Amino acid sequence: MSRWVALLDEVPDGAWASAEFAGGHLVVWDEQVEGALRADPRAFDASGAEAWVSWVRPPDDVSILFDDGSVQRARQLVLAGPPPLACTTLVRDGSHFAGALSAFAAESDLRDDPFARIWPARQGLAGPGLIGRPLPPTGPVLERYAGAPWPVDRFGSS
Amino acid sequence: MKLPDLELRDHGGNLRRLSDLVGGDPTVLQTYRGPWCPKEQRYFRRLLALQDEAEVAYTRMLSLSVDPPEVAAAFRAGLGARWTFLCDPERTALEQLGLRETTDTTHDPYVPVVFVVRPDLTVHSRYDGYWYWGRPSPDELVRDLRELSRELRSDWEAPTP
Protein backbone atom coordinates (compact mmCIF):
# COMPACT_ATOMS: atom_id res chain seq x y z
CA MET A 1 0.00 0.00 0.00
CA SER A 2 1.25 3.47 -0.84
CA ARG A 3 -0.01 7.02 -0.63
CA TRP A 4 0.79 10.14 -2.65
CA VAL A 5 0.31 13.66 -1.31
CA ALA A 6 0.26 17.22 -2.67
CA LEU A 7 -0.63 20.70 -1.43
CA LEU A 8 -3.15 22.20 -3.85
CA ASP A 9 -5.52 25.16 -4.10
CA GLU A 10 -8.51 22.92 -4.83
CA VAL A 11 -9.42 19.30 -4.13
CA PRO A 12 -9.57 17.36 -7.41
CA ASP A 13 -11.91 14.47 -8.09
CA GLY A 14 -10.61 11.06 -7.22
CA ALA A 15 -8.66 11.95 -4.08
CA TRP A 16 -8.53 9.38 -1.27
CA ALA A 17 -8.68 12.07 1.45
CA SER A 18 -8.04 15.78 1.93
CA ALA A 19 -7.97 18.49 4.58
CA GLU A 20 -7.83 22.26 4.56
CA PHE A 21 -4.34 23.49 5.37
CA ALA A 22 -2.46 26.80 5.17
CA GLY A 23 -4.90 28.42 2.75
CA GLY A 24 -5.03 25.36 0.52
CA HIS A 25 -5.72 21.68 0.76
CA LEU A 26 -3.50 18.74 1.57
CA VAL A 27 -4.68 16.04 -0.81
CA VAL A 28 -3.83 12.34 -0.61
CA TRP A 29 -4.33 9.65 -3.24
CA ASP A 30 -4.08 5.89 -3.02
CA GLU A 31 -2.52 5.73 -6.47
CA GLN A 32 0.28 7.57 -8.18
CA VAL A 33 -0.82 10.95 -9.54
CA GLU A 34 1.31 13.36 -11.55
CA GLY A 35 2.78 16.05 -9.33
CA ALA A 36 2.06 14.26 -6.06
CA LEU A 37 4.82 12.89 -3.83
CA ARG A 38 5.10 9.39 -2.41
CA ALA A 39 4.69 9.21 1.39
CA ASP A 40 4.52 6.68 4.21
CA PRO A 41 0.86 5.56 4.14
CA ARG A 42 0.75 5.25 7.92
CA ALA A 43 0.93 9.04 8.23
CA PHE A 44 -2.62 9.30 6.89
CA ASP A 45 -6.02 8.30 8.20
CA ALA A 46 -9.22 9.37 6.47
CA SER A 47 -10.93 9.41 9.87
CA GLY A 48 -8.10 11.17 11.71
CA ALA A 49 -8.55 14.23 13.89
CA GLU A 50 -7.20 17.70 13.07
CA ALA A 51 -3.51 18.27 13.74
CA TRP A 52 -0.84 20.94 13.49
CA VAL A 53 1.15 20.26 10.34
CA SER A 54 4.56 21.31 9.10
CA TRP A 55 4.97 20.93 5.32
CA VAL A 56 8.53 21.21 4.08
CA ARG A 57 9.38 21.33 0.38
CA PRO A 58 12.57 22.32 -1.44
CA PRO A 59 12.69 25.71 -3.11
CA ASP A 60 12.21 25.74 -6.87
CA ASP A 61 15.23 24.47 -8.78
CA VAL A 62 16.82 23.03 -5.62
CA SER A 63 17.46 19.33 -5.23
CA ILE A 64 19.43 17.43 -2.61
CA LEU A 65 20.02 13.75 -2.14
CA PHE A 66 17.99 11.85 0.43
CA ASP A 67 21.28 10.84 2.01
CA ASP A 68 22.46 14.44 2.35
CA GLY A 69 23.78 15.07 5.86
CA SER A 70 21.03 17.59 6.58
CA VAL A 71 18.32 15.01 5.86
CA GLN A 72 20.12 12.34 7.86
CA ARG A 73 20.42 14.71 10.82
CA ALA A 74 16.73 15.61 10.63
CA ARG A 75 15.79 11.93 10.72
CA GLN A 76 18.06 11.38 13.72
CA LEU A 77 16.40 14.27 15.53
CA VAL A 78 12.94 12.84 14.84
CA LEU A 79 14.02 9.56 16.44
CA ALA A 80 15.77 11.23 19.37
CA GLY A 81 13.08 13.69 20.34
CA PRO A 82 9.52 13.33 21.50
CA PRO A 83 7.85 11.74 18.47
CA PRO A 84 5.47 13.77 16.32
CA LEU A 85 1.92 12.50 15.92
CA ALA A 86 2.86 11.47 12.41
CA CYS A 87 5.82 11.99 10.14
CA THR A 88 6.70 11.04 6.61
CA THR A 89 9.39 12.07 4.24
CA LEU A 90 8.36 12.74 0.65
CA VAL A 91 10.02 11.14 -2.34
CA ARG A 92 9.73 11.62 -6.07
CA ASP A 93 12.44 9.19 -7.17
CA GLY A 94 14.95 6.74 -5.76
CA SER A 95 17.60 9.17 -4.63
CA HIS A 96 16.34 12.70 -3.93
CA PHE A 97 14.69 14.28 -0.90
CA ALA A 98 11.45 15.96 -1.90
CA GLY A 99 10.39 17.20 1.54
CA ALA A 100 8.57 16.07 4.66
CA LEU A 101 5.23 16.25 6.37
CA SER A 102 5.17 16.23 10.17
CA ALA A 103 2.09 16.50 12.39
CA PHE A 104 1.98 17.62 16.00
CA ALA A 105 -0.58 17.86 18.79
CA ALA A 106 0.18 21.46 19.72
CA GLU A 107 0.94 24.57 17.68
CA SER A 108 4.00 25.22 19.84
CA ASP A 109 5.51 21.91 18.68
CA LEU A 110 5.77 23.18 15.10
CA ARG A 111 8.92 25.10 15.89
CA ASP A 112 10.66 21.82 16.74
CA ASP A 113 10.17 20.21 13.33
CA PRO A 114 13.71 19.03 12.41
CA PHE A 115 12.94 19.13 8.69
CA ALA A 116 12.06 22.83 8.94
CA ARG A 117 15.75 23.39 9.70
CA ILE A 118 16.54 22.39 6.13
CA TRP A 119 14.06 24.64 4.34
CA PRO A 120 11.25 26.96 5.47
CA ALA A 121 8.01 25.17 6.19
CA ARG A 122 4.38 26.01 5.58
CA GLN A 123 2.73 25.39 8.91
CA GLY A 124 -0.78 25.46 10.25
CA LEU A 125 -3.75 23.49 11.46
CA ALA A 126 -4.85 20.73 9.11
CA GLY A 127 -8.51 19.89 9.31
CA PRO A 128 -9.90 16.47 10.23
CA GLY A 129 -9.98 13.50 7.91
CA LEU A 130 -6.35 13.21 6.90
CA ILE A 131 -3.65 12.82 9.55
CA GLY A 132 -3.04 9.43 11.16
CA ARG A 133 -1.55 8.48 14.51
CA PRO A 134 1.01 5.78 13.68
CA LEU A 135 3.27 4.30 16.33
CA PRO A 136 6.77 5.79 16.35
CA PRO A 137 9.59 3.99 14.50
CA THR A 138 11.58 1.45 16.52
CA GLY A 139 14.89 3.14 15.71
CA PRO A 140 17.65 3.70 15.08
CA VAL A 141 17.30 2.84 11.36
CA LEU A 142 17.51 5.83 9.01
CA GLU A 143 17.87 3.95 5.76
CA ARG A 144 15.01 3.66 3.33
CA TYR A 145 13.74 0.19 2.58
CA ALA A 146 14.10 -0.25 -1.18
CA GLY A 147 13.56 3.46 -1.78
CA ALA A 148 10.33 3.74 0.22
CA PRO A 149 9.75 7.04 2.04
CA TRP A 150 11.22 6.95 5.57
CA PRO A 151 10.02 5.85 8.16
CA VAL A 152 8.51 2.93 6.20
CA ASP A 153 10.31 0.12 8.01
CA ARG A 154 9.97 -3.04 5.95
CA PHE A 155 11.03 -4.24 2.54
CA GLY A 156 8.10 -4.69 0.20
CA SER A 157 5.63 -2.79 2.38
CA SER A 158 5.21 0.33 0.28
CA MET B 1 14.86 -20.26 22.44
CA LYS B 2 12.00 -18.06 21.27
CA LEU B 3 11.00 -14.89 23.08
CA PRO B 4 7.32 -14.36 23.91
CA ASP B 5 5.62 -11.67 21.86
CA LEU B 6 5.70 -9.21 24.74
CA GLU B 7 3.24 -6.32 24.91
CA LEU B 8 4.63 -3.37 26.85
CA ARG B 9 4.55 0.43 27.00
CA ASP B 10 7.39 2.28 25.34
CA HIS B 11 9.14 5.36 26.72
CA GLY B 12 6.40 7.50 25.20
CA GLY B 13 3.65 5.50 26.88
CA ASN B 14 2.51 3.79 23.66
CA LEU B 15 1.50 0.15 23.90
CA ARG B 16 3.91 -1.85 21.71
CA ARG B 17 4.19 -5.46 20.62
CA LEU B 18 7.65 -6.96 20.36
CA SER B 19 7.03 -8.56 16.95
CA ASP B 20 5.99 -5.20 15.49
CA LEU B 21 9.04 -3.50 16.94
CA VAL B 22 11.38 -6.13 15.52
CA GLY B 23 9.69 -6.14 12.11
CA GLY B 24 11.82 -7.89 9.51
CA ASP B 25 15.25 -6.94 10.80
CA PRO B 26 17.93 -8.33 13.12
CA THR B 27 17.37 -6.76 16.54
CA VAL B 28 19.49 -6.23 19.62
CA LEU B 29 17.28 -6.49 22.72
CA GLN B 30 18.96 -5.46 25.94
CA THR B 31 17.59 -5.69 29.46
CA TYR B 32 19.14 -3.33 31.98
CA ARG B 33 18.93 -2.68 35.70
CA GLY B 34 18.26 1.06 35.65
CA PRO B 35 19.91 4.45 35.18
CA TRP B 36 21.31 4.27 38.71
CA CYS B 37 23.72 1.41 37.88
CA PRO B 38 27.22 2.54 36.80
CA LYS B 39 27.68 -0.66 34.80
CA GLU B 40 24.59 0.21 32.75
CA GLN B 41 25.77 3.78 32.26
CA ARG B 42 29.04 2.44 30.90
CA TYR B 43 27.48 -0.24 28.75
CA PHE B 44 25.04 2.17 27.15
CA ARG B 45 28.03 4.05 25.79
CA ARG B 46 28.89 0.92 23.80
CA LEU B 47 25.35 0.69 22.51
CA LEU B 48 25.38 4.36 21.53
CA ALA B 49 28.39 3.66 19.34
CA LEU B 50 26.56 0.70 17.82
CA GLN B 51 23.50 2.83 16.99
CA ASP B 52 25.56 4.92 14.57
CA GLU B 53 26.18 1.77 12.56
CA ALA B 54 22.78 0.16 13.12
CA GLU B 55 21.04 3.21 11.65
CA VAL B 56 22.48 2.41 8.23
CA ALA B 57 22.45 -1.38 8.57
CA TYR B 58 18.74 -2.25 8.81
CA THR B 59 19.24 -3.29 12.42
CA ARG B 60 16.92 -2.40 15.28
CA MET B 61 17.65 -1.89 18.94
CA LEU B 62 15.48 -2.18 22.04
CA SER B 63 16.17 -1.62 25.73
CA LEU B 64 13.94 -3.00 28.48
CA SER B 65 13.80 -2.22 32.19
CA VAL B 66 11.37 -1.95 35.09
CA ASP B 67 11.40 1.85 34.84
CA PRO B 68 8.12 3.63 34.10
CA PRO B 69 7.91 5.56 30.80
CA GLU B 70 8.71 8.91 32.39
CA VAL B 71 11.99 7.62 33.84
CA ALA B 72 12.94 5.69 30.71
CA ALA B 73 12.22 8.72 28.51
CA ALA B 74 14.44 10.96 30.62
CA PHE B 75 17.27 8.40 30.67
CA ARG B 76 16.97 7.87 26.91
CA ALA B 77 17.00 11.62 26.24
CA GLY B 78 20.06 12.12 28.42
CA LEU B 79 21.92 9.35 26.63
CA GLY B 80 21.02 10.56 23.16
CA ALA B 81 19.60 7.16 22.24
CA ARG B 82 17.47 6.94 19.11
CA TRP B 83 15.90 3.56 19.69
CA THR B 84 12.84 2.42 21.63
CA PHE B 85 12.96 1.85 25.38
CA LEU B 86 10.38 -0.59 26.75
CA CYS B 87 8.95 -0.25 30.23
CA ASP B 88 7.87 -3.03 32.57
CA PRO B 89 7.12 -1.42 35.93
CA GLU B 90 4.61 -4.19 36.71
CA ARG B 91 7.37 -6.76 36.04
CA THR B 92 5.07 -8.97 34.01
CA ALA B 93 7.55 -9.46 31.17
CA LEU B 94 10.33 -9.86 33.73
CA GLU B 95 8.46 -12.88 35.10
CA GLN B 96 7.72 -14.25 31.62
CA LEU B 97 11.37 -14.02 30.66
CA GLY B 98 12.65 -15.31 34.00
CA LEU B 99 15.06 -12.39 34.32
CA ARG B 100 14.52 -11.16 37.87
CA GLU B 101 17.81 -10.16 39.54
CA THR B 102 17.14 -11.81 42.87
CA THR B 103 20.22 -10.36 44.59
CA ASP B 104 18.89 -6.79 44.37
CA THR B 105 15.88 -6.65 46.63
CA THR B 106 15.94 -2.85 46.69
CA HIS B 107 15.28 -2.17 42.99
CA ASP B 108 13.94 -5.59 41.95
CA PRO B 109 15.36 -5.04 38.47
CA TYR B 110 16.05 -7.05 35.33
CA VAL B 111 19.27 -8.99 35.31
CA PRO B 112 21.30 -7.51 32.42
CA VAL B 113 21.08 -9.66 29.31
CA VAL B 114 21.69 -8.89 25.65
CA PHE B 115 19.81 -10.90 23.04
CA VAL B 116 20.34 -10.83 19.29
CA VAL B 117 16.93 -11.70 17.90
CA ARG B 118 15.54 -12.89 14.59
CA PRO B 119 12.30 -11.42 13.13
CA ASP B 120 10.41 -14.54 14.30
CA LEU B 121 11.66 -13.75 17.85
CA THR B 122 13.94 -16.75 18.05
CA VAL B 123 17.20 -15.92 19.80
CA HIS B 124 20.34 -16.06 17.68
CA SER B 125 22.62 -15.37 20.65
CA ARG B 126 22.40 -14.46 24.31
CA TYR B 127 24.91 -12.77 26.61
CA ASP B 128 24.43 -12.76 30.38
CA GLY B 129 25.76 -9.54 31.86
CA TYR B 130 25.35 -10.00 35.60
CA TRP B 131 29.13 -9.80 35.66
CA TYR B 132 30.12 -6.91 33.41
CA TRP B 133 32.50 -8.89 31.21
CA GLY B 134 29.68 -11.17 30.27
CA ARG B 135 28.24 -8.45 28.08
CA PRO B 136 29.00 -8.51 24.37
CA SER B 137 31.63 -6.22 22.95
CA PRO B 138 30.74 -4.20 19.85
CA ASP B 139 32.82 -6.63 17.80
CA GLU B 140 30.84 -9.59 19.14
CA LEU B 141 27.56 -7.90 18.30
CA VAL B 142 28.77 -7.03 14.81
CA ARG B 143 29.77 -10.68 14.30
CA ASP B 144 26.32 -11.85 15.41
CA LEU B 145 24.53 -9.26 13.29
CA ARG B 146 26.62 -10.23 10.28
CA GLU B 147 25.71 -13.89 10.74
CA LEU B 148 22.05 -13.09 11.22
CA SER B 149 21.91 -10.68 8.29
CA ARG B 150 23.55 -13.30 6.07
CA GLU B 151 20.85 -15.73 7.17
CA LEU B 152 17.99 -13.26 6.60
CA ARG B 153 18.99 -11.44 3.43
CA SER B 154 18.49 -13.62 0.41
CA ASP B 155 20.69 -11.30 -1.66
CA TRP B 156 23.58 -11.32 0.84
CA GLU B 157 25.82 -12.38 -2.01
CA ALA B 158 25.37 -9.21 -4.02
CA PRO B 159 23.85 -9.78 -7.46
CA THR B 160 26.52 -9.38 -10.09
CA PRO B 161 26.48 -9.77 -13.88
Interface residues (C-beta under 8 A of the other chain):
Chain A: Q76 L79 A80 P82 P83 L135 P136 T138 G139 P140 V141 L142 E143 Y145 D153 R154 F155
Chain B: D10 G12 N14 R16 D20 L21 V22 G23 G24 D25 T27 Q51 A54 E55 V56 A57 Y58 T59 R60 M61 L62 A77 G80 A81 R82 W83 T84
